[in-house]
Each structure stands twice: as structure tokens, then as C-alpha cells.
Amino acid sequence: MSNENDALGEEQELYEHHRIVCDPGQSLLRLDKFLFDRLANTSRNRIQVAAKEGNVLVNGKAAKPSQKVKPGDEISIVLPYPQRDTEVLPEDIPLNILYEDDHILVLDKQAGLVVHPGHGNWTGTLVNGLLFHLGKNLPSTPGAQIPRPGLVHRLDKDTSGVMVVGKTEEALTHLARQFFDRTSDRRYNALVWGDFDEDEGVIEGHIGRSPKDRTVQFVYPDGDQGKSAVTRWSVIERFRYVTLIECKLETGRTHQIRVHMQYKGHPLFNDAAYGGDRILKGTTFSKYKHFVMNCFKELPRQALHARTLDIDHPFTKKRMHFESPLPADMTAVVERWRNYTTIKPMENDDEEPLDKEALNNMK
């Protein structure tokens, strides 16, 4: 029997995908019992809920828990949020909730908030806040030490914007399938260095850990390492030296937009991990340098915001659209660039000093 485990603990999505091919000598056995015996930290109830939501396939077709597995069967199962053994405590952390009902919670994550507990961040995370806000009304697995926080995707610490949380096992499982099948629609706003020749484009390139620095990601264009990743982008507004763009994720790899844009020569503005925290485009004009440094102070993080999220509601099955306006720090810097490039003509960048109004805009 072969078992391919694509648990995405280091990906943006927080689900796990298992693909199992039964041995030629496999005896007839109920599907839920078969999976329960082979998957760690998984209850039969969790498997049955996954099957009910259509997340368990046998030879490509949705299967019931009672179906008997046979030799040679190919089984695929998608489960939300792999279990962790570390205890996580509730904390009263302010949450900006955009929508909430009995099944899901949609929030606008602030920049600087770590989503999931991990090394060096066991407290003060979004999960700690969710445990406080939802209490016992979180999906849980029998026998697990801690309730699962209902997450099927995450945002980087310094990325702001829309996130969805499942409040029941059924909702969580349904959401996990949407993210796995890529039927959810996620769009981001980013301010990046440089201008583009086109108005839109697609970036494709496998993403994996950098061989030189394990804290960042790297694009492997030959596809020999990492996982496939696709980012669609379009120009919203051009500011000559930087550009405001929209990115649509076809996949959800760690740091996907950040590393893809760096790979194309357009690092995100003030993205220290990917080289965007220095002047990459522009002039030698000293006042221009002063202007950019002030922008960095105004926006002390990568200029990335999860603007919209479209999902099918796990219970009603209706399509829902959620949107978060551009946060104050990104709005302020975009306005600075808009004023700078409007007031200062391109041909005079290196010679002509700025007038009083332009200088005020740079402060």
C-alpha cells in the first residue's frame, strides 16, 4: 500500500490531503475503518464528516463511509487542519469581525498579528483570540488535547486582510475542500517596485524553501523542486517607480505573492525578506530618497493586503463575497506616491527641486 501525504503545515492553506493505493492483498473493509487505521490523529467521526461533504473519493468518485475498499482502490481524502499536541490558551485579542453566523466567521486580520502558534509565537496569535471569542463552539476531535481553531488558510504576520474560519466540523471540512479544489476566490492588493509593460499577466513557478535561507521561499522555474504555484496579476494604478496591483491566487503557497513578484523583478514595497526594503527604482535626487524613507516609516511592513474573499457558504451553499478596504498605512503610502508622481513631472526628476506643496506631501 502506498500513502502520499500532502499535509500542508508550511503552506498557506491548513488542510491535509492523503492519497492511498490499496495493496493487491487488501481484504474487504469499511472505508471509514480502513482510513481510521491508517491516518494519525483522525477519528472515525472526522472521516465520516469528510465523506458526507464529498471529501473522500474512491477511484475518483465520492464514497460513503460504509463502502468496502478493495485491492487496487485509489483513495483520496481531504481533511482540515492537522492536529497539534501543544496546548494553546485563549486570550482576549481584539478581532475585527466582518461576518458571523452559526457556521462561519469572517474577519479582517490586522497587520502584525501572527495567525497560528509556532516556534517563538505560542501566545498573542489569532488562534489564541479565536479560542477566547468562540470558546467551546469550535470544531474539536474526540481525544484531541485542544480544540482546532477552524482555520483552512492563513496570512503572513505582516499581511492584513480577509480570512474565513469554520465554526463547525462540517463547515471546516467544506471550506477545506473549496481551498483544495480552488473554488474559493482570493484577491490581494500589493504595492510593488517598478512599472510593467503589460496591464496584466500570469506568474508560474514552483515554490519551495530557499536553499540559502530556510526562512524564505524560492522559485524553482524548472519545477524540479517545490510545489506548483500560479499567481495572476493586473495593474490597478501606476506611480512610475512603484505600481499598485491586484493579485489572484490560483494556489496558496507560503509567501506566494511575495516570492513570485520578487522572481519577476518587482519585490513588494518594504518587504524586508525579499529585498523590497531599499530603493530599487527611481532617481539619485536626494529629496526622492527622503520621500521613500518616509514611506517606509509610514508602512513598516510589506505592502500586501488580502482585499477580497469569495466562498460558497458551507450550509446554504450560496456564494458569498467579503471585502476589506485597504488599511490606513497602505492607503497613506499609495496617496503619497500618487501626489509625488502627479506634482513632480518625469523629465525633471534629477534636476528641478520640488515646490513647497510637493515637499509637504513628502513629510
HUMO-V568411 format. One record per helix or strand of 2 or more residues. SS is the DSSP state (alpha for helix, beta for strand). FROM is the first residue (numbers start at 1). TO is the last residue. If there is no record, write none. Layout:
ss: {SS/SS}
from: {FROM/FROM}
to: {TO/TO}
This chain:
ss: {beta/beta/beta/alpha/alpha/beta/beta/beta/beta/beta/beta/alpha/beta/alpha/beta/beta/beta/beta/beta/beta/alpha/alpha/alpha/beta/beta/alpha/alpha/alpha}
from: {2/15/29/31/44/56/61/68/74/97/104/126/160/169/185/200/206/217/230/242/256/272/286/304/319/328/346/356}
to: {5/21/30/38/52/58/62/69/80/100/109/134/166/181/193/204/209/220/238/249/263/274/298/312/323/343/348/362}
